[in-house]
Amino acid sequence: MIIAIASLKGGCSKTTTAIHLAAYLQTKAPTLLIDADKNRSALTWARPDKLSFKVVSETAAPKYIKDYTHIVIDTQARPSPEDFEELADGCDLLVLPTTPRGLDLDALAQTVEVLQPLGAKFKILLTQIPARSAAAKDARQSLEDLKLPIFKAEIKRLVAFERSPLLGVTVKDYPDPRALDGWKGYVAMGKEILK
């Protein structure tokens, strides 16, 4: 299965989602994460060599792809309409992470406008959900009212998501018991994908 993580706006947990989805999929079958973003955030996260899956650049990917069951692609920031067309054609699912903030939802709406005419298979993931947030509930309701595909799973806003890259680990391995709540969100997302 080939899954691309894409967003028109930075700060929506694109790389965090790619890392954690790859970690979950690795528990089921060999998984490769391709860092196609010029920022190389996933490669930087993987530098301490503590992740359970392989991370490679887009340039190195052809050498490795044949050896993996699942491929997760951390796409470049702010893809063009042509990039989205290629992604829609080249992957099994596009995951669109977004926070419940207004500007992020606006960028999501622009992304959906590009993807729907392409017949792309995509699903929206709500991320960085604050504790007891009415905004997240309102965002979910708005997306459901628009009949857009959305994961039941949600990803909480936790300090562990900010700090785990510094250690080169996922939140599952971050030394804070609350971090496991973040991992549970990605496990639930992964299960939805593999159903």
Buried (B, 14 or more C-beta within 10 A) or exposed (E): BBBBBBBBBEBBBBBBBBBBBBBBBBEEEEBBBBBBBEBBBBBBBBEEEEBBBBBBEBEBBEEEEEEBEBBBBBBBBEBEEEBBBBBBEEBEBBBBBBBBBEEBBEBBBEBBEBBEEBEBEBBBBBBBBEEEBEBBEEBBEEBEEEEBEBBEBBBBBBEBBEBBBEBBBBBBBBEBEEBBBBBBBBBBBBEEBEE
